[in-house]
Amino acid sequence: MDKPISKTDFFIVKALEDGVNVIGLTRGTDTRFHHTEKLDKGEIMLAQFTEHTSAVKVRGKALIQTQHGEIKND
């Protein structure tokens, strides 16, 4: 079932330590890294899924908030 990508579907990543990596992964038959951001403690990144981004990987201690809830990455 293909759900259209909503322009309001976004997530927030708040770094709880220096050096948190937020890595965007591509859609399609081959999943690849296509974008990386490095956040320092206290920095916040607001992002959304797009026709190019199907998944996000977070490395490091961070608080991740979505419309579905929040999770703390230890």
Buried (B, 14 or more C-beta within 10 A) or exposed (E): EEEEBEEEEEBBBBBBEEEBBBBBBBBEEEEEEEEEBBBEBEBEBEBEBEEEBBEBEBEBBBBBBEEEEEEEEE
